[in-house]
Amino acid sequence: MRAMTGVLEGQGLSFRAFPCAQSSYCTDSVYKLLRPTCNDEAMSRGCPILISSPHSGTLVPLNGMQHVDVSRDILTQTEDSYVDELWHGAASTSGVTMLSALFPRWYIDPNRAEDDLDPDLIDVSAGLPPGMSFAPSTKSQMGVGLIRRLAAPKTLIYKQLLLGEEVLHRIETFHRPYHNVLRSEMLRLHQKHGQVLLLDVHSMKSVGNETTPDGPGTVRPDVVLGDLDGVSCAPQYEQCLKSAFLDIGYSVKINNPYKGAHIMKLYGKPKQGWHALQVELNRGLYRVEKTREKIPDKISTVKSDLSTVIQALLTNMKAL
């Protein structure tokens, strides 16, 4: 796949798909950035929102399946399937910038720190390459760190340890470019508006399991908003988003079971005007979970609902 170019037309707005970061290592792109171009300056001024979809990528890099010991079908269960599609409509009708990863999260996860490495996955017999270090979090201990060891509970992804050079290559070629553009867009929007709100969008299982914070059998709400227990976002912005979901009949919880992770920690700086919220949508709202099959009428409804939510959020933010 070549870098994406061209213009996607929205309702009165046009979105340019900027060329993505490229690597000689892979035949596909790293990310897709949709940035609004609008002749209506009033509309343009009113869009201090950036949507990030770090886990919806599906394009496996060249040689990406090397050493993998499970089927592609099992790996896709780790992906936030259709999340970028769900939010794209909301962005394109509201003048909101949107960034999506094109590589899969099991290959390398943008929502983990570079040193959140699983010691049970990396071959350290020859030492680590310069620039690499280990600081495994509880995520790595659960097998879902920067590079996943587990596709599901007790389901190993790789049949052998990964070399440090391979891990560093994934960091430099995929993880850093995604964060470089995310940081750049946060800076751009903050400079333009004085405040910027990052919505880091994900999907969640309808019921928890052994690898999730809430444990097996826990039934989830429609939406979970995470702000690192009040650290990553001013409360008024979170309340605006929560109210927008509640007003259209969605059930919402805050920080339970997901509070946010690496992206929230990096970009949630409310005192500096950088606000960040993690948004988890229940997969049962729009797809058959076991087969990943879309439910056409439900997915259409969710797309429409998210457009309504973003419009309400923008309206409420302007009133603050």
The 8 nearest C-alpha neighbors of each residue, nearest first, counted from 0:
[[1, 27, 26, 2, 28, 3, 58, 25],
 [2, 0, 27, 3, 28, 26, 21, 19],
 [1, 3, 18, 19, 28, 4, 0, 21],
 [2, 4, 18, 16, 1, 19, 17, 5],
 [5, 3, 16, 18, 17, 2, 6, 15],
 [4, 6, 16, 15, 7, 3, 17, 14],
 [5, 7, 15, 14, 16, 8, 13, 4],
 [8, 6, 14, 13, 15, 9, 5, 16],
 [7, 9, 13, 14, 6, 12, 10, 91],
 [10, 8, 12, 91, 13, 92, 11, 7],
 [9, 11, 12, 92, 8, 91, 13, 93],
 [10, 12, 9, 13, 37, 8, 92, 38],
 [13, 11, 9, 37, 10, 8, 36, 14],
 [14, 12, 8, 36, 9, 7, 35, 6],
 [15, 13, 35, 7, 34, 6, 33, 36],
 [14, 16, 6, 33, 34, 17, 5, 7],
 [15, 17, 33, 4, 32, 5, 3, 6],
 [16, 18, 4, 32, 15, 19, 3, 33],
 [19, 17, 2, 3, 4, 16, 20, 31],
 [18, 20, 2, 30, 28, 31, 21, 17],
 [21, 19, 29, 28, 30, 18, 176, 22],
 [20, 22, 28, 19, 29, 23, 2, 27],
 [21, 23, 24, 25, 172, 20, 26, 28],
 [22, 24, 25, 21, 26, 172, 27, 61],
 [25, 23, 22, 61, 26, 60, 172, 21],
 [26, 24, 61, 60, 27, 23, 22, 28],
 [25, 27, 0, 61, 60, 28, 24, 1],
 [28, 26, 0, 25, 1, 60, 29, 58],
 [27, 29, 21, 19, 2, 30, 20, 101],
 [28, 30, 101, 20, 173, 102, 100, 19],
 [29, 31, 100, 101, 99, 19, 28, 177],
 [32, 30, 99, 98, 19, 100, 33, 16],
 [33, 31, 98, 16, 17, 97, 34, 30],
 [34, 32, 16, 97, 96, 14, 15, 98],
 [33, 35, 96, 14, 15, 32, 97, 36],
 [36, 34, 14, 94, 13, 96, 37, 95],
 [35, 37, 13, 14, 12, 34, 38, 15],
 [36, 38, 39, 12, 43, 35, 13, 40],
 [37, 39, 40, 36, 12, 43, 42, 11],
 [40, 38, 42, 37, 41, 43, 12, 44],
 [39, 41, 43, 42, 38, 44, 37, 45],
 [40, 42, 44, 43, 39, 45, 38, 37],
 [43, 41, 45, 39, 40, 44, 46, 94],
 [42, 44, 40, 45, 41, 46, 37, 39],
 [45, 43, 41, 42, 46, 40, 192, 47],
 [44, 46, 42, 43, 47, 41, 313, 317],
 [45, 47, 48, 44, 95, 43, 94, 42],
 [46, 48, 195, 188, 192, 45, 196, 194],
 [49, 47, 196, 46, 95, 195, 197, 50],
 [48, 50, 197, 96, 97, 95, 198, 196],
 [51, 49, 97, 198, 197, 199, 98, 96],
 [50, 52, 199, 98, 97, 99, 53, 200],
 [53, 51, 99, 200, 54, 83, 199, 55],
 [54, 52, 100, 99, 109, 51, 55, 110],
 [55, 53, 79, 104, 56, 52, 78, 103],
 [54, 56, 79, 80, 78, 82, 53, 83],
 [57, 55, 101, 102, 103, 100, 54, 58],
 [56, 58, 103, 102, 101, 59, 55, 78],
 [59, 57, 102, 101, 56, 60, 103, 27],
 [58, 60, 63, 102, 57, 103, 61, 64],
 [61, 59, 63, 25, 62, 58, 27, 26],
 [60, 62, 25, 63, 26, 59, 24, 64],
 [63, 61, 65, 64, 60, 25, 59, 24],
 [64, 62, 60, 61, 65, 59, 106, 67],
 [65, 63, 67, 62, 66, 59, 61, 60],
 [64, 66, 62, 67, 63, 157, 68, 61],
 [67, 65, 157, 158, 64, 68, 159, 161],
 [68, 66, 157, 64, 65, 156, 69, 158],
 [67, 69, 157, 158, 156, 66, 70, 155],
 [70, 68, 156, 67, 73, 71, 74, 155],
 [71, 69, 72, 73, 74, 68, 67, 75],
 [70, 72, 74, 73, 75, 69, 64, 76],
 [73, 71, 75, 70, 74, 76, 69, 290],
 [72, 74, 70, 71, 75, 76, 69, 150],
 [73, 75, 71, 76, 72, 77, 150, 70],
 [76, 74, 78, 77, 72, 73, 71, 57],
 [75, 77, 74, 73, 78, 72, 150, 291],
 [76, 78, 75, 74, 150, 105, 79, 104],
 [79, 77, 75, 80, 76, 55, 54, 104],
 [80, 78, 55, 54, 202, 82, 201, 81],
 [79, 81, 78, 55, 82, 291, 75, 83],
 [82, 80, 84, 83, 85, 79, 55, 293],
 [83, 81, 85, 84, 80, 79, 55, 86],
 [84, 82, 86, 85, 81, 87, 52, 55],
 [83, 85, 81, 87, 82, 86, 88, 302],
 [86, 84, 82, 302, 83, 87, 81, 88],
 [87, 85, 89, 83, 88, 84, 90, 82],
 [88, 86, 90, 84, 89, 85, 83, 91],
 [89, 87, 91, 90, 86, 92, 85, 302],
 [88, 90, 306, 86, 87, 92, 91, 305],
 [91, 89, 95, 87, 93, 88, 92, 94],
 [90, 92, 88, 9, 93, 89, 94, 87],
 [93, 91, 10, 90, 89, 9, 94, 88],
 [94, 92, 90, 95, 91, 89, 310, 309],
 [93, 95, 35, 91, 90, 46, 92, 43],
 [94, 96, 90, 93, 48, 46, 49, 97],
 [95, 97, 34, 49, 33, 35, 50, 90],
 [98, 96, 50, 33, 49, 51, 32, 95],
 [97, 99, 32, 51, 31, 50, 52, 33],
 [100, 98, 52, 31, 30, 53, 51, 101],
 [99, 101, 30, 53, 56, 102, 29, 52],
 [100, 102, 56, 30, 29, 58, 57, 99],
 [101, 103, 56, 58, 57, 100, 59, 29],
 [104, 102, 56, 57, 105, 106, 58, 54],
 [103, 105, 108, 107, 106, 54, 78, 102],
 [104, 106, 147, 107, 103, 146, 108, 77],
 [107, 105, 104, 103, 146, 108, 147, 102],
 [108, 106, 146, 104, 105, 145, 109, 169],
 [107, 109, 104, 145, 110, 111, 146, 105],
 [110, 108, 111, 174, 53, 107, 177, 104],
 [109, 111, 261, 108, 262, 260, 112, 53],
 [112, 110, 261, 145, 109, 108, 115, 144],
 [111, 113, 115, 114, 261, 145, 110, 109],
 [112, 114, 115, 111, 145, 170, 116, 174],
 [113, 115, 133, 134, 116, 112, 132, 135],
 [116, 114, 135, 112, 134, 145, 113, 144],
 [117, 115, 135, 114, 133, 145, 144, 118],
 [116, 118, 139, 119, 120, 135, 144, 121],
 [119, 117, 120, 121, 116, 135, 133, 122],
 [118, 120, 117, 121, 160, 148, 122, 142],
 [119, 121, 160, 118, 117, 161, 148, 122],
 [120, 122, 161, 160, 118, 123, 119, 162],
 [123, 121, 162, 160, 124, 161, 163, 120],
 [122, 124, 126, 125, 121, 127, 163, 162],
 [125, 123, 126, 122, 127, 121, 162, 163],
 [126, 124, 123, 127, 122, 163, 162, 128],
 [127, 125, 123, 124, 128, 163, 122, 129],
 [126, 128, 163, 123, 131, 129, 125, 132],
 [127, 129, 131, 163, 130, 164, 126, 167],
 [130, 128, 131, 127, 132, 167, 126, 164],
 [129, 131, 128, 132, 167, 127, 114, 113],
 [132, 130, 129, 128, 127, 167, 114, 133],
 [133, 131, 114, 134, 130, 127, 116, 113],
 [132, 134, 114, 116, 135, 115, 131, 118],
 [135, 133, 114, 115, 136, 116, 132, 117],
 [136, 134, 115, 116, 139, 133, 117, 114],
 [137, 135, 138, 139, 115, 134, 140, 144],
 [136, 138, 140, 139, 141, 135, 144, 142],
 [139, 137, 144, 141, 143, 136, 140, 142],
 [140, 138, 144, 142, 117, 143, 141, 136],
 [139, 141, 137, 138, 142, 136, 117, 135],
 [140, 142, 138, 139, 143, 137, 210, 144],
 [141, 143, 148, 139, 149, 140, 147, 144],
 [144, 142, 147, 139, 138, 141, 148, 149],
 [145, 143, 139, 138, 146, 147, 115, 116],
 [146, 144, 111, 108, 115, 107, 116, 147],
 [147, 145, 107, 144, 106, 105, 108, 148],
 [146, 148, 143, 105, 144, 149, 142, 145],
 [147, 149, 142, 156, 155, 143, 120, 146],
 [150, 148, 155, 142, 151, 154, 147, 156],
 [151, 149, 154, 156, 74, 155, 77, 148],
 [150, 152, 154, 149, 153, 155, 210, 77],
 [151, 153, 154, 210, 209, 149, 150, 208],
 [154, 152, 151, 155, 149, 150, 142, 209],
 [155, 153, 151, 149, 152, 150, 156, 69],
 [156, 154, 149, 157, 148, 150, 153, 68],
 [155, 157, 149, 68, 67, 148, 69, 150],
 [158, 156, 67, 68, 159, 66, 155, 148],
 [157, 159, 68, 66, 67, 156, 160, 155],
 [160, 158, 157, 66, 161, 120, 67, 68],
 [159, 161, 120, 121, 122, 162, 158, 157],
 [162, 160, 121, 122, 120, 163, 159, 165],
 [163, 161, 122, 165, 164, 121, 166, 160],
 [162, 164, 166, 165, 127, 167, 128, 121],
 [165, 163, 167, 162, 166, 168, 128, 127],
 [166, 164, 168, 162, 163, 167, 169, 161],
 [165, 167, 163, 169, 168, 164, 170, 162],
 [168, 166, 170, 164, 169, 165, 163, 171],
 [167, 169, 165, 171, 166, 170, 172, 164],
 [170, 168, 166, 172, 167, 171, 173, 165],
 [171, 169, 174, 167, 168, 172, 173, 175],
 [170, 172, 168, 175, 169, 173, 167, 174],
 [173, 171, 169, 170, 168, 174, 176, 22],
 [172, 174, 169, 176, 170, 175, 171, 29],
 [175, 173, 170, 177, 109, 176, 171, 172],
 [174, 176, 178, 177, 171, 173, 179, 170],
 [177, 175, 179, 178, 173, 174, 180, 172],
 [178, 176, 175, 174, 179, 180, 181, 173],
 [177, 179, 181, 175, 176, 180, 182, 174],
 [180, 178, 176, 182, 177, 181, 175, 183],
 [179, 181, 183, 182, 178, 177, 184, 176],
 [182, 180, 178, 184, 183, 179, 177, 185],
 [183, 181, 185, 179, 180, 184, 178, 186],
 [182, 184, 180, 186, 181, 185, 179, 187],
 [183, 185, 187, 181, 186, 182, 188, 180],
 [186, 184, 182, 188, 183, 187, 189, 181],
 [185, 187, 189, 183, 184, 188, 190, 182],
 [188, 186, 184, 190, 185, 189, 183, 191],
 [187, 189, 191, 185, 190, 186, 47, 192],
 [190, 188, 193, 194, 186, 195, 192, 191],
 [189, 191, 187, 188, 193, 192, 186, 194],
 [192, 190, 188, 189, 193, 187, 44, 47],
 [191, 193, 189, 194, 190, 188, 47, 44],
 [192, 194, 189, 190, 191, 272, 195, 188],
 [195, 193, 272, 189, 192, 273, 47, 196],
 [196, 194, 47, 189, 273, 48, 188, 274],
 [195, 197, 274, 48, 275, 49, 47, 273],
 [196, 198, 275, 49, 50, 48, 274, 199],
 [199, 197, 50, 276, 277, 200, 275, 51],
 [198, 200, 277, 51, 278, 50, 52, 197],
 [201, 199, 278, 52, 198, 277, 51, 279],
 [202, 200, 279, 278, 79, 280, 82, 52],
 [201, 203, 280, 279, 79, 281, 282, 82],
 [204, 202, 281, 282, 280, 279, 205, 201],
 [203, 205, 206, 282, 281, 207, 202, 283],
 [204, 206, 219, 281, 283, 218, 282, 203],
 [205, 207, 218, 217, 204, 216, 219, 208],
 [208, 206, 215, 217, 214, 216, 211, 213],
 [215, 207, 209, 214, 211, 210, 216, 206],
 [208, 210, 215, 214, 211, 152, 207, 212],
 [209, 211, 208, 152, 141, 212, 214, 151],
 [210, 212, 214, 208, 213, 209, 207, 215],
 [213, 211, 214, 256, 210, 257, 207, 209],
 [214, 212, 211, 256, 207, 217, 215, 208],
 [213, 215, 208, 209, 207, 211, 212, 217],
 [208, 216, 214, 207, 209, 217, 213, 206],
 [215, 217, 207, 206, 218, 208, 214, 213],
 [218, 216, 207, 206, 215, 213, 219, 214],
 [217, 219, 206, 205, 216, 207, 220, 204],
 [218, 220, 205, 206, 217, 221, 281, 207],
 [221, 219, 250, 222, 251, 252, 281, 223],
 [222, 220, 281, 250, 249, 280, 251, 219],
 [223, 221, 251, 280, 220, 279, 281, 250],
 [222, 224, 252, 279, 251, 253, 278, 225],
 [225, 223, 253, 278, 277, 254, 252, 279],
 [224, 226, 258, 254, 277, 259, 276, 253],
 [225, 227, 231, 229, 276, 228, 258, 232],
 [228, 226, 258, 230, 229, 259, 225, 231],
 [229, 227, 226, 230, 254, 258, 225, 231],
 [228, 230, 226, 227, 231, 232, 234, 233],
 [229, 231, 227, 228, 232, 226, 267, 269],
 [232, 230, 267, 226, 275, 268, 274, 227],
 [233, 231, 274, 275, 269, 226, 230, 267],
 [232, 234, 235, 236, 269, 274, 237, 231],
 [235, 233, 237, 236, 238, 232, 229, 239],
 [234, 236, 238, 237, 233, 239, 319, 232],
 [237, 235, 239, 238, 234, 233, 240, 316],
 [238, 236, 234, 240, 239, 235, 241, 233],
 [237, 239, 241, 235, 236, 240, 242, 234],
 [240, 238, 236, 242, 237, 241, 312, 235],
 [241, 239, 243, 237, 242, 238, 312, 236],
 [240, 242, 238, 244, 243, 239, 237, 245],
 [243, 241, 245, 239, 244, 240, 246, 238],
 [242, 244, 240, 308, 246, 241, 245, 311],
 [245, 243, 241, 242, 249, 246, 247, 308],
 [246, 244, 242, 248, 249, 247, 243, 241],
 [245, 247, 243, 244, 248, 242, 249, 241],
 [248, 246, 245, 244, 249, 243, 304, 308],
 [247, 249, 245, 246, 250, 244, 243, 251],
 [250, 248, 245, 244, 221, 247, 251, 222],
 [249, 251, 221, 220, 222, 245, 248, 252],
 [252, 250, 222, 223, 220, 221, 249, 253],
 [253, 251, 223, 255, 224, 222, 254, 220],
 [252, 254, 224, 255, 223, 225, 251, 258],
 [255, 253, 258, 225, 257, 256, 224, 228],
 [256, 254, 257, 253, 252, 258, 223, 225],
 [255, 257, 213, 254, 212, 258, 223, 211],
 [258, 256, 254, 255, 259, 225, 223, 212],
 [259, 257, 225, 254, 227, 226, 255, 228],
 [260, 258, 225, 227, 263, 277, 257, 226],
 [259, 261, 263, 262, 110, 264, 258, 111],
 [260, 262, 110, 111, 264, 263, 112, 265],
 [263, 261, 265, 264, 110, 260, 266, 259],
 [262, 264, 267, 261, 266, 265, 260, 259],
 [265, 263, 261, 262, 267, 266, 260, 231],
 [266, 264, 262, 263, 267, 261, 268, 260],
 [265, 267, 263, 264, 268, 262, 275, 273],
 [266, 268, 231, 275, 274, 263, 273, 264],
 [269, 267, 273, 271, 270, 231, 274, 266],
 [270, 268, 272, 273, 274, 271, 232, 233],
 [269, 271, 272, 268, 273, 233, 274, 232],
 [270, 272, 269, 268, 273, 194, 274, 267],
 [271, 273, 194, 269, 270, 274, 195, 268],
 [272, 274, 268, 269, 195, 271, 267, 194],
 [275, 273, 232, 196, 267, 269, 268, 231],
 [276, 274, 197, 267, 232, 231, 196, 263],
 [277, 275, 198, 226, 225, 199, 197, 278],
 [276, 278, 199, 225, 224, 259, 198, 200],
 [277, 279, 200, 224, 199, 223, 201, 276],
 [278, 280, 201, 202, 223, 222, 203, 200],
 [281, 279, 202, 222, 203, 221, 282, 201],
 [280, 282, 221, 203, 283, 205, 284, 202],
 [283, 281, 284, 204, 203, 202, 285, 286],
 [282, 284, 281, 285, 286, 205, 288, 287],
 [285, 283, 282, 281, 286, 297, 221, 301],
 [284, 286, 298, 297, 283, 294, 282, 293],
 [287, 285, 293, 294, 292, 283, 288, 282],
 [286, 288, 292, 291, 290, 289, 293, 283],
 [287, 289, 291, 290, 286, 283, 282, 292],
 [288, 290, 291, 287, 292, 76, 286, 204],
 [289, 291, 292, 288, 287, 286, 293, 76],
 [292, 290, 288, 287, 289, 286, 293, 80],
 [293, 291, 287, 290, 286, 294, 288, 289],
 [292, 294, 286, 295, 285, 287, 291, 298],
 [293, 295, 286, 297, 285, 296, 298, 292],
 [296, 294, 298, 297, 293, 299, 285, 286],
 [295, 297, 299, 298, 294, 300, 285, 301],
 [298, 296, 285, 300, 299, 294, 295, 301],
 [297, 299, 285, 301, 295, 300, 296, 294],
 [300, 298, 302, 296, 297, 301, 295, 303],
 [299, 301, 297, 303, 298, 302, 304, 296],
 [300, 302, 304, 298, 303, 299, 305, 297],
 [303, 301, 85, 299, 305, 304, 300, 298],
 [304, 302, 300, 306, 301, 305, 299, 307],
 [303, 305, 301, 307, 306, 302, 300, 308],
 [306, 304, 308, 302, 307, 303, 89, 301],
 [305, 307, 89, 303, 309, 308, 304, 310],
 [306, 308, 304, 310, 305, 309, 311, 303],
 [307, 309, 305, 311, 243, 306, 310, 312],
 [310, 308, 312, 306, 311, 307, 313, 305],
 [309, 311, 313, 307, 312, 308, 306, 314],
 [312, 310, 314, 308, 309, 313, 243, 315],
 [313, 311, 309, 315, 310, 314, 240, 239],
 [314, 312, 316, 310, 311, 315, 309, 317],
 [313, 315, 311, 317, 312, 316, 310, 318],
 [314, 316, 318, 312, 317, 313, 311, 239],
 [317, 315, 313, 319, 318, 314, 312, 236],
 [316, 318, 314, 315, 319, 313, 45, 312],
 [319, 317, 315, 316, 314, 313, 312, 239],
 [318, 316, 317, 315, 235, 236, 314, 239]]
